């Protein structure tokens, strides 16, 4: 554990707690945390996780904009749901991308856990987009991703980050409940 990892964890928890409340300040915490994690993951040879965090920095900017201006007539973005077809296509894309990048990483790099690393990376890429667009089901995706990532980080000796993912898993339940309540409220008044 390093001071940087501790700082990244604190900012990451702040991000998620603010996201549960749909507070756009979450994106500032996300940007700072992911900048730190980009370097940390590179140092422990989780190359896809490092690349993922570069993407997270860009998504923090996109998410901030969407949450503040992505609704109709430049208003705040409401919670939305995807249809089964969108989820089916999403899961197929995650599987295909995982297979391709996992194969490439296992053949051409010294990456640790290339298929698991690829799965958590590609699933996170798509699920982060879902958060930025306030798709309700993102919380279910995160539960699977975070459960898988806990194993990955324990194996790499990043115990504090693994603990962060345990917290994420718990907070995701509250996120799902909170966003579902807001979605129902919107539907009742919309």
C-alpha positions as CSV (number, residue, x, y, z in Angstrom):
1,X,0.0,0.0,0.0
2,X,1.2,3.5,-0.8
3,X,0.0,7.0,0.0
4,X,-1.1,7.3,-3.6
5,X,-3.2,4.1,-3.4
6,X,-4.8,5.4,-0.2
7,X,-5.6,8.8,-1.9
8,X,-7.0,7.0,-5.0
9,X,-9.2,4.8,-2.8
10,X,-10.6,7.8,-0.8
11,X,-11.4,9.7,-4.0
12,X,-12.9,6.6,-5.6
13,X,-15.3,6.1,-2.6
14,X,-16.2,9.7,-2.7
15,X,-17.0,9.3,-6.5
16,X,-19.3,6.4,-5.9
17,X,-21.1,7.9,-2.9
18,X,-21.7,11.0,-4.9
19,X,-22.8,9.0,-8.0
20,X,-25.4,7.2,-5.9
21,X,-26.9,10.6,-5.0
22,X,-26.6,11.6,-8.7
23,X,-24.4,14.5,-7.7
24,X,-22.2,15.7,-10.6
25,X,-19.3,16.4,-8.3
26,X,-18.7,12.7,-8.5
27,X,-17.0,13.2,-11.8
28,X,-14.3,15.4,-10.3
29,X,-13.4,12.7,-7.8
30,X,-13.5,10.1,-10.6
31,X,-11.0,12.1,-12.7
32,X,-8.5,12.5,-9.8
33,X,-8.8,8.9,-8.6
34,X,-8.4,7.5,-12.1
35,X,-5.3,9.6,-12.9
36,X,-3.6,8.1,-9.8
37,X,-4.8,4.6,-10.7
38,X,-3.4,4.8,-14.2
39,X,0.1,4.9,-12.8
40,X,-0.5,2.4,-10.1
41,X,-1.9,-0.3,-12.4
42,X,1.0,0.2,-14.8
43,X,3.4,-0.4,-12.0
44,X,1.9,-3.8,-11.1
45,X,1.6,-4.9,-14.8
46,X,-2.2,-4.7,-15.1
47,X,-1.9,-3.1,-18.5
48,X,-5.6,-3.2,-19.4
49,X,-6.5,-1.8,-16.0
50,X,-4.1,1.1,-16.6
51,X,-5.5,1.8,-20.0
52,X,-9.0,1.6,-18.6
53,X,-8.2,4.4,-16.2
54,X,-7.1,6.7,-19.0
55,X,-10.5,6.1,-20.5
56,X,-12.1,6.8,-17.1
57,X,-10.5,10.2,-17.1
58,X,-12.1,11.0,-20.4
59,X,-15.4,9.6,-19.2
60,X,-15.3,11.7,-16.1
61,X,-15.4,14.8,-18.4
62,X,-18.1,13.3,-20.5
63,X,-20.2,12.1,-17.5
64,X,-20.0,15.5,-15.9
65,X,-21.3,17.1,-19.1
66,X,-24.0,14.5,-19.6
67,X,-25.3,14.8,-16.1
68,X,-25.5,18.5,-16.2
69,X,-26.6,19.1,-19.8
70,X,-27.7,15.7,-21.3
71,X,-31.4,15.9,-20.7
72,X,-33.9,17.4,-23.1
73,X,-33.4,21.2,-23.6
74,X,-30.0,21.2,-22.0
75,X,-31.4,20.0,-18.6
76,X,-30.1,17.5,-16.1
77,X,-30.2,13.9,-17.4
78,X,-32.9,11.6,-15.9
79,X,-32.3,8.0,-15.0
80,X,-33.1,5.7,-17.9
81,X,-33.5,2.0,-18.7
82,X,-32.2,-0.1,-21.6
83,X,-34.3,-2.8,-23.3
84,X,-33.3,-6.5,-23.3
85,X,-31.9,-6.1,-26.9
86,X,-29.5,-3.4,-25.8
87,X,-28.3,-5.6,-22.9
88,X,-27.9,-8.6,-25.2
89,X,-25.8,-6.7,-27.6
90,X,-23.7,-5.2,-24.8
91,X,-23.0,-8.6,-23.3
92,X,-22.0,-10.0,-26.7
93,X,-19.7,-7.1,-27.2
94,X,-18.0,-7.6,-23.8
95,X,-17.5,-11.3,-24.6
96,X,-16.0,-10.6,-28.0
97,X,-13.7,-7.9,-26.9
98,X,-12.6,-10.0,-23.9
99,X,-11.7,-12.9,-26.1
100,X,-9.7,-10.7,-28.6
101,X,-7.8,-8.7,-26.1
102,X,-7.3,-11.6,-23.7
103,X,-5.8,-13.6,-26.6
104,X,-3.5,-10.8,-27.7
105,X,-2.3,-10.1,-24.2
106,X,-1.6,-13.7,-23.4
107,X,0.4,-14.1,-26.6
108,X,2.3,-10.8,-26.8
109,X,2.7,-9.5,-23.3
110,X,3.6,-10.5,-19.7
111,X,0.2,-9.3,-18.5
112,X,-1.1,-10.9,-15.4
113,X,-4.5,-12.7,-15.8
114,X,-5.0,-11.5,-19.4
115,X,-8.6,-12.8,-19.9
116,X,-9.8,-11.7,-16.4
117,X,-8.1,-8.3,-16.9
118,X,-9.7,-8.0,-20.3
119,X,-13.1,-8.9,-19.1
120,X,-13.1,-6.4,-16.2
121,X,-11.7,-3.7,-18.5
122,X,-14.1,-4.1,-21.4
123,X,-17.1,-4.5,-19.1
124,X,-16.0,-1.4,-17.2
125,X,-15.6,0.6,-20.4
126,X,-19.2,-0.1,-21.4
127,X,-20.6,0.2,-17.9
128,X,-19.0,3.5,-17.4
129,X,-20.8,4.8,-20.5
130,X,-24.0,3.5,-18.9
131,X,-23.3,5.5,-15.7
132,X,-22.6,8.6,-17.8
133,X,-25.9,8.1,-19.5
134,X,-27.7,7.3,-16.2
135,X,-28.7,3.8,-17.3
136,X,-30.3,2.2,-14.2
137,X,-29.0,-1.3,-14.8
138,X,-25.3,-0.1,-14.7
139,X,-25.4,-1.1,-11.0
140,X,-26.1,-4.7,-11.8
141,X,-23.1,-4.8,-14.2
142,X,-20.9,-3.2,-11.6
143,X,-21.8,-5.9,-9.1
144,X,-20.4,-8.6,-11.5
145,X,-17.3,-6.5,-12.5
146,X,-16.5,-5.6,-8.9
147,X,-16.8,-9.2,-7.7
148,X,-14.4,-10.3,-10.4
149,X,-12.0,-7.4,-9.8
150,X,-11.7,-8.3,-6.1
151,X,-9.9,-11.5,-7.0
152,X,-7.7,-9.7,-9.5
153,X,-6.5,-7.1,-7.1
154,X,-5.9,-9.6,-4.2
155,X,-3.7,-11.6,-6.6
156,X,-1.7,-8.5,-7.5
157,X,-1.2,-7.6,-3.8
158,X,-3.3,-4.5,-4.1
159,X,-5.3,-5.2,-0.9
160,X,-6.6,-1.8,-0.3
161,X,-7.9,-1.6,-3.8
162,X,-9.5,-5.0,-3.3
163,X,-11.2,-3.6,-0.2
164,X,-12.3,-0.6,-2.2
165,X,-14.1,-3.0,-4.6
166,X,-15.8,-4.8,-1.7
167,X,-17.1,-1.3,-0.6
168,X,-18.1,-0.7,-4.3
169,X,-20.0,-3.9,-4.3
170,X,-22.0,-2.9,-1.2
171,X,-22.5,0.7,-2.3
172,X,-23.8,-0.6,-5.7
173,X,-26.7,-2.2,-4.0
174,X,-27.7,1.2,-2.5
175,X,-27.1,2.8,-5.9
176,X,-29.5,0.4,-7.6
177,X,-32.1,1.0,-4.9
178,X,-31.7,4.8,-5.1
179,X,-31.7,5.1,-8.9
180,X,-34.6,2.7,-9.1
181,X,-36.6,4.8,-6.7
182,X,-35.8,7.9,-8.8
183,X,-36.7,6.2,-12.0
184,X,-40.1,5.2,-10.6
185,X,-40.7,8.7,-9.4
186,X,-39.8,10.1,-12.8
187,X,-42.1,7.6,-14.5
188,X,-45.0,8.6,-12.1
189,X,-44.6,12.3,-12.9
190,X,-43.4,12.1,-16.5
